[in-house]
């Protein structure tokens, strides 16, 4: 199911660590209270990862109930963004990159400089 992510209207990823012992109610409460998003949006995928980067959970409201996804990777790990405790929207290609083990949501090392033009 996770290989065909075109089903989802939007994908959000919870950066940082999440306690994966949480179930549907705990993750839905986290989406609502900590990230100020509505977990009852139909076909929106919310992703969470714990300290071990070989497993993660997804939460989706399907209109008639929640679907809780749990994926454990047998060989390797995902490169989950650990820099902050906020929810970031990612696109389908970033989600596929995440499942392939690539790093997503990197901070840029090149900073923009505001220069005044000399006339």
Secondary structure, 3 states (H helix, E strand, C coil): CCCCHHHCCEEEEECCCCCCCCCHHHHHHHHHHCCCCCCCCECEEEEEECCCCCEEEEEEECCCCEEEEEEECCCCCCCCCCCCCCEEEECHHHHHHHHHCCCCCCCCCCCCCCCCCCC
